[in-house]
């Protein structure tokens, strides 16, 4: 099939391009390291891992598509310091609906022939942030797209600082810029510096719905009545109706154009 990788390791960033003493492997190359990604201290709020679609399908990426998942390894410190997940997708008829939609299309079928690789998540251990590791993960995912025969990598990006402005519509926030013209948001800025194009907002990338007691455990807050609540780590408020809280996370679609594998030069 088109999306099967071919010779990934030779196209990953060379030691001269590393901004930190780490190595990048696919899960297929180093399943032993893939099994250690739970050691990473991430910065995501706890509730994002409890969406119904994620709970059903997320673990299948490692099992069924190990050649399309990445792990960052610090040999000097004997530590896994980051990982990234990707999934083949189809956009010929329009961008997917987001993370939940792509997982359901791929694993629940019927499965259409993919024409693009999508980033799903990129995680850097929060103890190692600021070392340029997120850039290495993005470059690695771009390399996966190239070696899989795709012309671009798309990404439903979760803006890092949007949680500070949960009441500002993402359609506005995504277009905030600094004086130098780059995006205001740090994670959007990393993508932009690598040449990514901001496409559109993905209004319902991921959904988490749970009872009040679960939300109170995840957020260490109380929700005494129905209504909308701003919660720590949420990009938008959580809405409670009948004692159940629903969080629908928006993301920002961005596109990285990647050259053919033969043209890659890291």
Buried (B, 14 or more C-beta within 10 A) or exposed (E): EEBEBEEBEEBBBEEEEBEBEBBBBBBBBBEEBBEBBEEBEBEEBEBBEBBEBBEBBBEEBBEEBBBBBBBBBBEEEEBBBBBBBBBBBBBEEEBBBBBBBBBBBBBEEEEEEBBBBBBBBBBBBEEBBEBBBBBBBBBBBBBBBBBBBBBBBBBBBBBBBBBEBBEBEBEEBBEBEEEEEBBBBEBBBBBBEBEBEBBEBBBBBBBBBBEBEBBEEBBEEEBEEBEEBEBEBBBBBBBBEEEBBEBBBBBBBBBBEBEEBEEBEE
